[in-house]
């Protein structure tokens, strides 16, 4: 359970942090005046992306792994990626001498990493900026975790035969750069209906103390926000599923 106490002088956007649990309950107490609005964060904006930086880095010469365990979302459902999950770079991607290639790194619903290359059919790209423009499309039912760019050295670079930069094996890549992808920083909140426990009615706002609840699934998070803080002190207790007796 989380408890939040707000004074009206603090502004008009104060509210609980929000939770995406199956059942969310809010209890309003205190002596206050104004309006509390119930809101849900639209999760669709985050589909196909990770919730945090994965820390992509070289793994045993030829492959890539994430240093950090993260969550990601596919089709409205959250999945988890364990730390040190290896993304196999394969054995077929080739990049011509001193040219660039790019590999998209994505996660499946089962927590595995997939590498998808773009190398301009082995010809490579003249510079990194051009390679980035050629980043492959995200495969269906996967989430983008990041990507790497690779510049070949004094010979054609081949995945699985020639190591990434700092690795050992074959003609090591001249440059390998790791980029992590996270979800959009912008959040989208929408007013939602909740059940007033006292009488079972559905409301989207309240101007009085009480207990309110709803199913939080379908949203990234749900919150109670003191949208109009007229006076007094408001206390919001936010209780996710599992805490309710």
C-alpha positions, -999 to 999 in steps of 0.1 A, spaced: 0 0 0 12 35 -8 0 66 10 1 102 -4 -6 134 16 -11 166 -3 -17 202 8 -37 224 -16 -8 249 -18 12 223 -36 -5 227 -69 -32 211 -89 -15 181 -104 -8 161 -73 -18 124 -72 -9 89 -65 19 73 -85 -4 47 -100 -4 10 -104 -14 -14 -132 -27 -42 -109 -58 -63 -117 -76 -45 -89 -67 -10 -77 -84 6 -46 -81 42 -35 -93 56 -2 -97 94 2 -94 109 37 -86 142 52 -103 176 53 -101 190 18 -121 207 -10 -119 204 -47 -120 175 -72 -101 142 -75 -100 128 -110 -94 91 -118 -70 85 -147 -54 57 -167 -22 58 -186 -28 45 -222 -5 16 -227 -8 13 -264 17 41 -269 44 18 -255 37 -14 -274 68 -28 -290 93 -10 -268 113 -16 -236 106 0 -203 143 6 -194 178 7 -208 190 -29 -215 227 -22 -213 236 -39 -246 272 -50 -249 295 -76 -265 290 -112 -254 318 -137 -260 334 -121 -291 307 -125 -317 273 -119 -300 254 -93 -280 238 -95 -245 219 -72 -222 235 -64 -189 203 -54 -172 170 -72 -167 142 -52 -182 105 -54 -190 89 -47 -224 55 -46 -239 40 -65 -269 3 -61 -279 -6 -46 -245 10 -73 -224 42 -69 -203 70 -94 -207 104 -97 -189 139 -101 -203 165 -117 -179 199 -101 -176 226 -116 -198 203 -129 -224 224 -135 -256 214 -122 -290 230 -144 -316 244 -123 -345 241 -153 -369 267 -164 -395 254 -149 -428 255 -111 -424 285 -96 -443 298 -60 -446 323 -49 -472 357 -35 -463 354 -2 -443 316 -1 -448 288 -1 -422 260 -24 -413 232 -24 -387 215 -51 -366 181 -45 -349 178 -63 -316 143 -73 -305 127 -95 -279 100 -122 -283 71 -130 -260 92 -159 -246 121 -137 -235 146 -145 -263 165 -119 -283 165 -118 -321 190 -100 -343 178 -87 -377 206 -74 -401 207 -48 -428 239 -47 -448 228 -36 -482 232 -71 -495 268 -72 -483 278 -40 -499 274 -21 -467 267 16 -462 291 45 -466 287 58 -431 269 51 -398 242 77 -404 232 60 -437 232 26 -419 209 39 -392 184 50 -419 183 14 -431 174 -1 -397 152 -32 -403 115 -31 -395 105 -46 -362 93 -82 -366 57 -90 -357 50 -97 -321 83 -85 -308 96 -54 -290 126 -34 -299 154 -35 -273 180 -17 -293 204 -20 -322 241 -21 -330 261 -6 -359 292 -23 -371 320 -9 -393 342 -35 -411 380 -31 -409 405 -39 -437 385 -69 -450 350 -80 -454 334 -85 -420 312 -116 -415 290 -123 -385 300 -153 -365 334 -155 -381 348 -120 -374 345 -107 -338 328 -75 -328 351 -47 -316 371 -57 -285 364 -93 -292 388 -120 -305 384 -139 -338 388 -134 -375 391 -98 -388 377 -78 -358 353 -50 -366 368 -16 -367 339 -1 -348 309 -15 -329 284 9 -313 255 -3 -290 223 17 -288 195 9 -263 159 17 -271 134 26 -244 97 36 -245 86 71 -252 91 96 -224 57 112 -231 28 98 -211 -8 98 -221 -34 99 -193 -71 96 -199 -101 100 -175 -115 66 -165 -145 53 -146 -142 37 -112 -166 20 -88 -176 39 -57 -176 11 -31 -203 26 -9 -231 23 -34 -216 6 -65 -221 36 -88 -195 44 -115 -178 78 -113 -148 94 -129 -143 122 -103 -151 127 -66 -154 158 -44 -157 139 -11 -139 112 9 -147 76 1 -133 43 -13 -131 37 -50 -118 7 -71 -114 -6 -106 -97 -32 -128 -64 -17 -137 -57 -41 -166 -57 -25 -200 -37 5 -187 0 9 -179 -10 25 -146 -41 40 -129 -40 69 -105 -62 93 -84 -52 129 -91 -63 160 -71 -70 179 -103 -86 209 -86 -71 216 -52 -91 242 -35 -82 240 1 -72 216 30 -51 185 30 -60 153 11 -47 118 19 -48 92 -8 -42 55 1 -35 35 -30 -39 -3 -26 -30 -28 -54 -44 -63 -57 -29 -87 -32 -30 -62 -3 -68 -61 -1 -80 -85 26 
